[in-house]
Amino acid sequence: MVPTQVDADGVPYSDDMPWPVGTCLTSTTNVMGVTTSQEVACEEATQIVFVGGTIDPASPAGSSTEALTNDPLVNAVCPEEYAARFGLETSTSYSISTMGPTDEE
């Protein structure tokens, strides 16, 4: 992940994010194992976009999943602090996950 921009609140984001910070999403996985997400009302959401960045195009990773897993900046821009700003109750069970482009992108 290359260094990201930060908004007025200091939250990392990227101009090429498919959804802006604060977008509420739900995801489905089809029988081929492909997961897609779509924007929904926040009361229906299973995910919320709370930060973003851009994978370094010089990454030697063979897939976007590998790039997201191996890039040290991913963990740096995905702390609980940013999640809590968007209402994630960090004192209960939760998970923070990354969403990346397709391998071709």
Secondary structure, DSSP 8 states (H G I E B T S, - for coil): -B--EE-TTS-EE-TT-SS-TT-EEEEEE-TTS-EEEEE--GGG-SEE-----B--TT---SSHHHHHHH-HHHHHT--HHHHHHTT--TTS----------S--
